[in-house]
Amino acid sequence: MKNTTFILIGAAILDVLARPVGADVFQTGSVPADTLTVHTGGDAMNEACALAALGAQVRLVTRLGNDTAADMILARCGSLGIDTSCIKRSTSVPTGVNVVLVGPDGERHFITSPHGTLRKFYPEDISPEALQGGKFLCFASIFVAPPFTAGACAALFRQARENGLTVCADMTKRKNGETLDDMRECLSCLDYLFPNYEEASLLTGKADWDDIADAFLDCGVGHVILKAGSRGCFIKTRSERFWIPAVSGISCIDTTGAGDTFAACFLYALDRGLSLADCGRFANAGASFCIETVGAAGAGNDPDAILKRAGLAGRYPPASLQHKPVV
């Protein structure tokens, strides 16, 4: 197993996307869709693909079944050079598949199964070797897999920190009414947290952006990055505060994978030495590429194009964003 830069832990599934599909799909027996397609999906898979496409060294840690869906996911990983040596295969649980209904405005509704690997991914599926030889660990996402309780996440994050990793996590909506106190130990181990506003507001019980960020900071999170969709992102630490506006003039086709692409691009820029605010600008620009097409398309494979769209061209030499092989 080779060393890497980014270790991504979480779901790798297939998304079956239909677009555009409105609410009338449930009132009629047949609805035409301009696009019907199958993409790889899942939080960790989306982030891994976005990072690898930009040239980063990536290891994906997840659980797959022994089926055609898994073969498609592994083939995609192979095409991007993603390290799959720490993926566990199951003969008893099928690879997760989501049906994604994309509305005319690009927003999505998901149909998921509790019986596939999306929900049946376990802490014991992560070998000690999976956390070796990296620089960043990103857990994507808190609350997706029920076996990863707050205690299990805290144990994982502590081990990652002991291994010298910078620990990052994305988040989805809480599933069982969890509170900030329930998650405090887990959150205290995080260097970077990437929730969207609704996810963060539900967990903290706060409505104001600063109050939400402060609640996470008080738990020990080092950097709070709140994804704000069409508004961009809000970033806060103990000493810095930024509102980074979204890229203007973008036609939103499908928001699937946009949040994952944002997190991946932020981490990519962070590893390349961009300032905290410019990491937000780079991430906003990367996510804008994702929403211009159907599926979790990532940000493409040209970091210079993202720099240009972010308004950062010329501020950072292109060579500063070129990844060198990790030995």
ChimeraX attribute file (.defattr): number of C-alpha atoms within 10 A of each C-alpha:
attribute: neighborCount
match mode: 1-to-1
recipient: residues
	/A:1	12
	/A:2	12
	/A:3	17
	/A:4	20
	/A:5	20
	/A:6	27
	/A:7	26
	/A:8	29
	/A:9	26
	/A:10	28
	/A:11	29
	/A:12	30
	/A:13	30
	/A:14	22
	/A:15	24
	/A:16	19
	/A:17	24
	/A:18	21
	/A:19	23
	/A:20	21
	/A:21	24
	/A:22	16
	/A:23	9
	/A:24	10
	/A:25	12
	/A:26	10
	/A:27	8
	/A:28	8
	/A:29	7
	/A:30	9
	/A:31	12
	/A:32	11
	/A:33	14
	/A:34	9
	/A:35	13
	/A:36	14
	/A:37	13
	/A:38	17
	/A:39	18
	/A:40	24
	/A:41	26
	/A:42	26
	/A:43	26
	/A:44	26
	/A:45	29
	/A:46	30
	/A:47	33
	/A:48	31
	/A:49	30
	/A:50	31
	/A:51	28
	/A:52	25
	/A:53	21
	/A:54	22
	/A:55	20
	/A:56	25
	/A:57	24
	/A:58	27
	/A:59	29
	/A:60	25
	/A:61	27
	/A:62	25
	/A:63	29
	/A:64	28
	/A:65	20
	/A:66	15
	/A:67	14
	/A:68	11
	/A:69	20
	/A:70	21
	/A:71	14
	/A:72	15
	/A:73	19
	/A:74	19
	/A:75	13
	/A:76	16
	/A:77	21
	/A:78	12
	/A:79	11
	/A:80	20
	/A:81	17
	/A:82	23
	/A:83	22
	/A:84	17
	/A:85	13
	/A:86	19
	/A:87	20
	/A:88	17
	/A:89	18
	/A:90	14
	/A:91	10
	/A:92	10
	/A:93	18
	/A:94	22
	/A:95	28
	/A:96	26
	/A:97	22
	/A:98	21
	/A:99	17
	/A:100	23
	/A:101	25
	/A:102	25
	/A:103	18
	/A:104	14
	/A:105	15
	/A:106	20
	/A:107	16
	/A:108	20
	/A:109	13
	/A:110	13
	/A:111	11
	/A:112	15
	/A:113	13
	/A:114	11
	/A:115	12
	/A:116	20
	/A:117	26
	/A:118	28
	/A:119	21
	/A:120	20
	/A:121	22
	/A:122	17
	/A:123	15
	/A:124	11
	/A:125	15
	/A:126	18
	/A:127	13
	/A:128	11
	/A:129	10
	/A:130	21
	/A:131	25
	/A:132	17
	/A:133	19
	/A:134	22
	/A:135	18
	/A:136	23
	/A:137	23
	/A:138	27
	/A:139	24
	/A:140	26
	/A:141	24
	/A:142	21
	/A:143	20
	/A:144	22
	/A:145	20
	/A:146	16
	/A:147	16
	/A:148	21
	/A:149	18
	/A:150	19
	/A:151	15
	/A:152	15
	/A:153	22
	/A:154	20
	/A:155	17
	/A:156	20
	/A:157	26
	/A:158	19
	/A:159	16
	/A:160	23
	/A:161	18
	/A:162	11
	/A:163	14
	/A:164	16
	/A:165	23
	/A:166	19
	/A:167	23
	/A:168	25
	/A:169	22
	/A:170	22
	/A:171	20
	/A:172	17
	/A:173	19
	/A:174	15
	/A:175	10
	/A:176	8
	/A:177	10
	/A:178	15
	/A:179	13
	/A:180	18
	/A:181	12
	/A:182	14
	/A:183	20
	/A:184	18
	/A:185	18
	/A:186	24
	/A:187	26
	/A:188	18
	/A:189	24
	/A:190	27
	/A:191	19
	/A:192	21
	/A:193	26
	/A:194	26
	/A:195	23
	/A:196	20
	/A:197	20
	/A:198	14
	/A:199	16
	/A:200	26
	/A:201	18
	/A:202	17
	/A:203	20
	/A:204	19
	/A:205	13
	/A:206	16
	/A:207	13
	/A:208	11
	/A:209	17
	/A:210	13
	/A:211	14
	/A:212	21
	/A:213	26
	/A:214	19
	/A:215	19
	/A:216	25
	/A:217	20
	/A:218	13
	/A:219	18
	/A:220	17
	/A:221	23
	/A:222	21
	/A:223	22
	/A:224	24
	/A:225	25
	/A:226	23
	/A:227	26
	/A:228	20
	/A:229	17
	/A:230	14
	/A:231	14
	/A:232	21
	/A:233	24
	/A:234	22
	/A:235	22
	/A:236	23
	/A:237	18
	/A:238	13
	/A:239	6
	/A:240	10
	/A:241	15
	/A:242	14
	/A:243	17
	/A:244	21
	/A:245	17
	/A:246	21
	/A:247	20
	/A:248	12
	/A:249	7
	/A:250	13
	/A:251	13
	/A:252	18
	/A:253	20
	/A:254	26
	/A:255	24
	/A:256	28
	/A:257	24
	/A:258	28
	/A:259	29
	/A:260	30
	/A:261	32
	/A:262	29
	/A:263	32
	/A:264	29
	/A:265	29
	/A:266	28
	/A:267	24
	/A:268	26
	/A:269	23
	/A:270	16
	/A:271	17
	/A:272	16
	/A:273	14
	/A:274	20
	/A:275	11
	/A:276	20
	/A:277	19
	/A:278	20
	/A:279	24
	/A:280	31
	/A:281	30
	/A:282	30
	/A:283	32
	/A:284	32
	/A:285	29
	/A:286	31
	/A:287	32
	/A:288	30
	/A:289	22
	/A:290	27
	/A:291	25
	/A:292	18
	/A:293	17
	/A:294	23
	/A:295	27
	/A:296	27
	/A:297	24
	/A:298	31
	/A:299	29
	/A:300	19
	/A:301	14
	/A:302	13
	/A:303	21
	/A:304	19
	/A:305	17
	/A:306	24
	/A:307	24
	/A:308	14
	/A:309	19
	/A:310	21
	/A:311	15
	/A:312	16
	/A:313	14
	/A:314	10
	/A:315	11
	/A:316	14
	/A:317	12
	/A:318	12
	/A:319	9
	/A:320	11
	/A:321	21
	/A:322	14
	/A:323	15
	/A:324	9
	/A:325	11
	/A:326	12
	/A:327	7
